Amino acid sequence: KQWYQRRVRDKLEEKPQVMKCGRIGQRSAGATRPIRFSVRSTDIVYQILRKAKRLKDIEGYKTVYISPNRTREERISRQKLVKSLKEKRSDDPDSRYFIRGGEIVKAEK
């Protein structure tokens, strides 16, 4: 677990001091469990989240995702927003849609 944290931090070029770290959920065969970790300040959190999208371009890290901790209500709201986003993208493939600030934004391709 610790070596994996170090490798991801190295790839993101961030070296935050991790305060707490642990796996979420129950162990089961063939299932990957998320890792939850805490850092000292929200500034560090935002730096990590901004750089997290770089992982998809690095071989061996294409399936590693970093997302902020959300409350149950935030997760439900986000899920509805993503569903709506997917519908808009399929209805209008010539435009580019994305989520920013809790809203769906349209940008021409």
C-alpha positions in Angstrom: 0.0 0.0 0.0 2.7 2.5 0.9 4.9 1.8 -2.2 1.8 2.3 -4.4 1.1 5.7 -2.7 4.7 6.7 -3.3 4.6 5.7 -7.0 1.4 7.7 -7.6 2.8 10.7 -5.8 5.9 10.5 -7.9 4.0 10.4 -11.1 1.9 13.5 -10.0 5.1 15.2 -9.0 3.6 16.0 -5.6 5.0 15.0 -2.3 2.3 15.8 0.3 2.6 14.5 3.8 -0.2 11.9 4.1 -1.9 12.1 7.5 -4.1 9.1 7.3 -4.5 6.3 4.7 -6.6 3.2 4.4 -8.7 1.0 2.2 -12.4 1.4 2.0 -14.9 -1.5 2.0 -14.7 -5.3 2.7 -12.1 -7.6 1.0 -13.5 -9.8 -1.7 -11.8 -11.9 -4.4 -11.1 -10.1 -7.6 -12.4 -6.7 -6.4 -10.2 -3.6 -6.2 -11.0 -1.4 -3.2 -10.4 2.4 -3.2 -7.8 4.0 -1.0 -8.8 7.0 1.1 -6.1 9.3 2.3 -6.0 12.7 4.1 -3.4 15.5 3.7 -2.7 18.5 5.8 -4.4 21.3 3.9 -7.1 21.9 1.2 -4.5 23.7 -0.9 -2.6 20.4 -1.3 -5.9 18.6 -2.1 -6.6 21.0 -4.9 -3.0 20.6 -6.3 -3.4 16.9 -6.3 -6.8 17.0 -8.0 -5.6 19.3 -10.7 -2.8 17.0 -11.6 -4.8 13.8 -11.2 -6.0 13.8 -14.9 -2.3 13.3 -15.9 -2.4 9.7 -14.7 -4.5 8.5 -17.6 -1.6 9.3 -19.9 1.0 7.3 -18.0 1.4 3.6 -18.8 0.3 1.5 -15.8 -1.9 4.2 -14.3 -4.7 4.4 -16.9 -7.2 2.9 -14.4 -6.1 5.0 -11.4 -8.5 7.7 -10.5 -8.4 10.4 -7.8 -11.6 12.1 -6.8 -12.6 14.4 -3.9 -14.4 13.0 -0.9 -18.1 13.7 -1.3 -21.1 13.4 1.0 -23.9 11.1 0.1 -26.0 14.0 -1.2 -23.1 15.3 -3.3 -22.6 11.8 -4.8 -26.3 11.5 -5.7 -26.3 15.0 -7.2 -23.1 14.3 -9.2 -24.5 11.0 -10.4 -27.6 12.8 -11.8 -25.4 15.4 -13.4 -23.2 12.9 -15.1 -26.3 11.0 -16.4 -27.6 14.3 -17.9 -24.1 15.1 -19.3 -24.0 11.7 -21.1 -27.5 12.4 -22.6 -26.4 15.8 -23.9 -23.3 14.3 -25.4 -25.2 11.6 -27.3 -27.9 14.1 -28.5 -25.4 16.7 -29.7 -22.1 15.0 -30.7 -20.8 18.1 -32.5 -20.5 20.0 -29.3 -18.3 19.4 -26.3 -20.0 19.3 -22.9 -18.3 19.1 -19.5 -19.1 19.7 -15.8 -17.8 22.8 -14.2 -18.9 24.3 -10.9 -21.8 21.8 -10.5 -23.3 22.7 -13.9 -23.1 21.3 -17.5 -21.2 23.7 -19.7 -21.2 23.6 -23.5 -18.2 24.5 -25.7 -18.1 24.2 -29.5 -15.6 21.7 -30.9 
